[in-house]
Amino acid sequence: MSNQRPPLPPFDEETARQKVRAAEDAWNSRDPERVSLAYSPDSRWRNRADFLTGRADIVAFLTRKWIRELDYRLIKEIWAFRENRIAVRFAYEWHDDAQNWFRSYGNENWQFDADGLMTHRHASINDLPIKEADRLFHWPLGRRPDDHPSLSDLGL
């Protein structure tokens, strides 16, 4: 079984976009095990103030995250790419167990190995409380439909 996760670096515009959409789709599954497979076994993360190393840490982190962040829906958008690195911006909407809604905005810097596995992920994220009526991400839980507006289309 191959350990490769195409598309592989070096990235061009099309393969970088494919990589970003694949990451968005995985995260929208809210399946920590599935998401973790895109990362190298020794992947290093900074997510806000959390520092993680390896897939087991990633799975544990994401499990906690999606217990707290309910009805999670995410959109990622490529910002820049070069060789084996991609920068993205993103927004996601979620609510807590008291039905308080949030839109979280952030930027990520990704670095990949030759097999297309992410070795480094640096994420900076801010949470904005919103009213449920101000939500913009309304598709059924799971993959964002292809015809749903992008972050740029939504003015985010």
N, C-alpha and C positions, 0 to 999 in steps of 0.2 A: 504494500500500500504506500502510495506517495505521500510525503509530508508537505508537498508543495500546496500553496494557496494562491492560484492565479487570480488576477494577473500578477506577473512578476516584475520586479524592477530590472532595468531602469524604466520608469514610467514616462509615457507620453500623455497628452491631454486626455485621450480616450481611455487609456488603461487606468489613469489616476481617477477619472470619474467613475469607472466601473468599481474600483476598489472602495471609493467613498460610498457608493450605493450599496455594495455588498455589506459594508460595515453598518450602514443605517438599517438595512433589512434584518441583519442579525440582532442588533440591539432592540429593534421593534418586536422581535420574537419574545423578548424578556426571558430567554432561556440561557441562564449563566453558563451551562456546559457548552452549548452551541457557540456562544460568543467567545468563550475562552479558546476555542480551537483556532481562531484567527491570530493568536498571539504565540510567540515562541515559548517553549517550556520555562525559560528563564527571563521572560519579558519583565521590564521594569516600568512601573507607572508612577506618575504623580497625578492624583485626581483631587483637586482642591488641596486640602492639607493631609490627604492620605497618601502614603508611600507603600507600594505593593511590589512584590517580586514573585513571579511565577504564576502558573495557571491556578493552583489551589487557592492562592490569595485572591486572584481575580474572581473565581467562582464564589468564594465566601463573600467578597465585597459586593458583587452583583446580586447575590441572594438577599443580602441585607437591604440593598438599595431598592429592589423591587418589592420588598415587603412594605417599605415605607412610602415609596413613590408609586401610587396607584393610578391605573388607567393611563400609563406612560405612553406618549406618542412623540416621536423624534423625527426631525428633519436635519440632515447634514448637507453642507454645500462646500464644494472645493474652494479653497482660497488661493493656494499655490502648490506647485510640485516641482521637484528636481531630483533626478536620479532615483534614489531610494527613499525619498522623504516626501511627505504630503502634509500640508496644513489645511485644516478645515475649520469652518465655523458652524455652529449648530444652535438649535433651539429645541426644547422639548417642553411639553405641558404634562402636568400631573397634579394629583391632589393627595392630601394626607388623609388619615382615617377620620378626621373631623370635617371633611369635605371642603377644606381650604385649598383653593386652586393656585397654582404657580406656573409661570413660564420661566424656565431656566435657560440662560444664554451662555454660550461659551466658545472657546477656541481650543483646538487640539493640534499638537505637533506630533507627527508619527514618523518613525523610522523602521524600515523593513530589512530583513536579511534576504539573501539571494533566493530563498524558497518562497518569498512573499509573506512570511510570518512577521508580525509586528514585534519588534524587539524593544521599542521605547514608545511610551504614550505620555505626553504631558498635557494635562487638561486644566484650564482655568475656567471657572463657572460662577455665575451670579444668579441668584433666584429673585424673581420679581413676583410678589403676590398679585394675582389678577382675580377679577370676578368671573364666575362661571360664564356669564354672558359675553365676556371678552375673549373667550377661547377661540382659536383659529384652526385647531387641528381636530377635525371631527370624523375622520374615517374610522371604520370598525377596527378594533384592536388587531395588531399585526402589521404586515407590510403596508407602507403608504402607497396608495394607488398611483400609477404612472401619470395620471392626469391631474393629480392634486398640485396646487401651486407650490413653488419652491419658496425658500426664505426670501429671496430677492423679489419674487412675484408678490409676496405678502407684505413687502415693505419692512421686513425685519432685518 
